[in-house]
Amino acid sequence: MLALIEAFPDHVLRDNDTWFRTVKTDATYNVACMHAVLGEREQALDALEAAFGLGFKNREVLEKDAG
């Protein structure tokens, strides 16, 4: 699932188009959550690292989901 999101071409994500970047970042975070719920720890951590790399920084959501 993460590979599908990572395959989305970055040239489509114009530097000034924050909506597309936000969608990709949030989708990657949601993939991390899906893997965590399924008990797939390594895949969850890989996806979470990718989400952070894309700019995910919603600490409130992260803390709520971790609880």
Buried (B, 14 or more C-beta within 10 A) or exposed (E): BBEEBBEEEEEEBEEEEEEEBBBBBBBBBBBBBBBBEEEBEEBBEBBBEBBBEBEBEEEEEBEEBEE
